[in-house]
Every structure is written in structure tokens, then in C-alpha cells.
Amino acid sequence: MSISNEKAGTWLSQEAHDRLQGELDELIARRPEMAAEINARREEGDLKENGGYHAAKEEQGKMEGRIRYLQEFLRTAHVGEAPDASQVSVGNVVTIAFDEDPDDTETFLLGSREIAPTTDLTVYSPESALGVAILGAKTGDVVTYQVPSGAEIKVKVIEIGQYGG
């Protein structure tokens, strides 16, 4: 069976969205403090040998990268109720059986790594090989995906549920 694997937007619970928005707000509020730190380190002397200056600049770069990531992530995220469970989509809890063996199953949340701290479930990215393979699948569908070693893994979608987090 061929299944369309269009890239879906990331679903977030309101709680996860609020947590990430809080992190973004805090990072943005720290920008003036970071700029002041860099200026203070710059005044310490020769920039070539000023480890504190370089460390502060590196930290600023990481912070700005995280700000840009969070801004884009939150801009494109779907916030609210989890998607329905008629077919696998981002935000669903999925149970699969490996090689169609009903005793070798795994249950996980298909979503962003940003959701991981809000759940006890394992979270797989929709961009992962497994995530791409199962997007759009329905209960009972069998899909195959390739792991980095080159091996092909066959899984059967056993159950699709809504995430309650």
C-alpha cells in the first residue's frame, strides 16, 4: 500500500506551547544582559587572547540560534486539541508491531522533541525515517522504512490514539 507522506505541521498542547513561549520570552529578555557582558569582556583588552570575550560571543550565538528556532517553531506549530486518530499524524500516540509480530510492539508519540519534556512517552520526530514512513497510515497498514545502517524495517500500525498531554 502506498501512503502519502506530506510533511505535517507540529502539534503542541497549550501547556507545551506556553512553556516554549516562556523560554523564548526569557531568552529575548536576556539579550541586553548578554550584550553588556560582551561589551565588558571586549574592554578587557586584546580580543585575540580574550577567552571571556570569545566565550560570551559563542554563548550569544547559541542563544540567538535558539531564539530564531523557537520563533519559527512557535509560528508554525498547531496549538490545541490533538489530531484525530483516523490516520497517523503529528501529535498522535501510535502503537506499532515490528515485522508484523504482535508481541514485538512499541508505543510512542509522533511529535517534536520540544514535546518530550511534557510526556513520559518516547517521542519520535515526524522527520525521522519511522515518522516519515507512518505519516498518513491507518490502523492495520504495513509500512517499510530504512534505518541508517541500510536495513529495511517493516512495521504494522496497531493502534492510533490521541495524545492527552
C-alpha positions as CSV (number, residue, x, y, z in Angstrom):
1,M,0.0,0.0,0.0
2,S,1.4,3.4,-0.9
3,I,0.8,6.2,1.6
4,S,1.2,9.9,1.1
5,N,3.8,11.3,3.4
6,E,3.2,15.0,3.2
7,K,5.1,17.0,5.9
8,A,2.7,17.9,8.6
9,G,3.0,20.9,11.0
10,T,4.0,20.3,14.5
11,W,1.1,19.9,17.1
12,L,1.6,21.3,20.6
13,S,-0.6,21.1,23.6
14,Q,-1.3,24.5,25.1
15,E,0.9,23.6,28.1
16,A,3.9,22.8,25.8
17,H,3.3,26.0,23.8
18,D,3.2,28.2,26.9
19,R,6.4,26.6,28.2
20,L,8.2,27.2,25.0
21,Q,6.8,30.8,24.7
22,G,8.1,31.4,28.3
23,E,11.5,30.1,27.3
24,L,11.5,32.4,24.2
25,D,10.4,35.4,26.3
26,E,13.2,34.8,28.8
27,L,15.8,34.5,26.1
28,I,14.7,37.7,24.5
29,A,14.8,39.5,27.9
30,R,18.4,38.3,28.3
31,R,19.6,40.0,25.1
32,P,20.6,43.3,26.8
33,E,22.4,41.4,29.6
34,M,24.3,39.4,27.0
35,A,25.3,42.5,25.0
36,A,26.5,44.1,28.2
37,E,28.6,41.0,29.0
38,I,30.2,41.1,25.6
39,N,31.0,44.8,25.9
40,A,32.5,44.3,29.3
41,R,34.7,41.5,28.0
42,R,35.7,43.5,24.9
43,E,37.1,46.2,27.2
44,E,39.4,43.7,29.0
45,G,42.0,44.0,26.2
46,D,43.4,42.2,23.2
47,L,40.5,40.2,21.6
48,K,42.8,37.6,20.2
49,E,43.7,36.4,23.7
50,N,40.5,37.2,25.5
51,G,38.8,33.9,26.3
52,G,36.0,35.5,28.2
53,Y,35.0,37.6,25.2
54,H,35.0,34.6,22.8
55,A,33.0,32.5,25.3
56,A,30.5,35.3,25.6
57,K,30.2,35.7,21.8
58,E,29.7,31.9,21.5
59,E,27.0,31.9,24.2
60,Q,25.3,34.8,22.4
61,G,25.4,32.9,19.1
62,K,23.8,29.8,20.8
63,M,21.2,32.0,22.4
64,E,20.3,33.8,19.2
65,G,20.1,30.4,17.3
66,R,17.7,29.1,20.0
67,I,15.6,32.3,19.7
68,R,15.3,32.0,16.0
69,Y,14.4,28.3,16.2
70,L,11.7,28.9,18.9
71,Q,10.2,31.8,16.9
72,E,9.9,29.7,13.8
73,F,8.8,26.6,15.7
74,L,6.0,28.5,17.5
75,R,5.0,30.4,14.4
76,T,4.3,27.2,12.5
77,A,3.0,25.0,15.4
78,H,-0.6,23.9,15.7
79,V,-1.8,24.5,19.2
80,G,-4.8,23.0,20.8
81,E,-6.6,19.6,20.6
82,A,-4.7,16.6,19.4
83,P,-5.4,15.5,15.9
84,D,-8.0,12.8,15.3
85,A,-6.9,9.2,15.3
86,S,-8.2,8.1,11.9
87,Q,-4.7,8.1,10.4
88,V,-1.3,8.8,11.8
89,S,-0.4,12.4,12.0
90,V,1.8,14.6,14.2
91,G,0.5,14.6,17.7
92,N,-0.8,11.1,17.7
93,V,0.2,8.3,20.1
94,V,1.0,5.3,17.8
95,T,1.5,1.6,18.6
96,I,3.3,-0.4,16.0
97,A,4.4,-4.0,15.7
98,F,7.8,-4.7,14.3
99,D,7.9,-7.2,11.4
100,E,4.2,-7.7,12.0
101,D,4.9,-9.6,15.2
102,P,2.1,-8.7,17.6
103,D,4.3,-9.4,20.6
104,D,7.1,-7.0,19.5
105,T,5.3,-3.6,19.9
106,E,6.2,-0.1,20.7
107,T,4.0,2.8,21.7
108,F,5.3,6.4,21.1
109,L,4.2,9.9,20.4
110,L,4.8,11.2,16.9
111,G,5.9,14.8,17.5
112,S,8.6,17.3,18.1
113,R,11.5,16.9,20.6
114,E,10.1,20.0,22.2
115,I,7.1,18.0,23.4
116,A,9.4,15.3,25.0
117,P,9.8,17.1,28.4
118,T,6.0,17.1,28.8
119,T,5.4,13.4,28.5
120,D,6.6,10.0,29.7
121,L,6.2,8.6,26.2
122,T,9.1,8.2,23.8
123,V,8.8,10.9,21.2
124,Y,9.7,10.2,17.5
125,S,10.1,13.1,15.1
126,P,7.9,13.1,12.0
127,E,11.1,13.7,10.0
128,S,12.7,10.5,11.3
129,A,12.7,7.5,9.0
130,L,9.9,5.8,11.0
131,G,7.9,9.1,11.3
132,V,8.0,9.7,7.5
133,A,7.0,6.1,6.9
134,I,4.0,6.1,9.1
135,L,2.6,9.6,8.5
136,G,-0.8,9.1,6.9
137,A,-1.0,5.4,7.7
138,K,-4.2,3.9,9.1
139,T,-4.7,1.1,11.7
140,G,-3.7,-2.2,10.0
141,D,-1.4,-0.6,7.4
142,V,2.1,-2.1,7.0
143,V,4.9,0.2,6.0
144,T,8.6,-0.2,5.5
145,Y,11.4,2.2,6.3
146,Q,15.2,2.2,6.1
147,V,17.4,2.7,9.1
148,P,20.8,4.4,8.9
149,S,22.6,1.0,8.6
150,G,20.7,0.4,5.4
151,A,18.4,-2.3,6.8
152,E,14.8,-2.2,6.0
153,I,12.3,-2.5,8.8
154,K,8.7,-3.4,8.4
155,V,6.1,-2.3,10.9
156,K,2.3,-2.6,11.2
157,V,0.3,0.2,12.7
158,I,-1.7,-1.5,15.5
159,E,-3.3,1.5,17.1
160,I,-3.6,5.3,16.7
161,G,-4.7,7.4,19.6
162,Q,-4.9,11.0,20.7
163,Y,-2.3,12.4,22.9
164,G,-3.8,13.7,26.2
165,G,-0.8,15.8,27.3
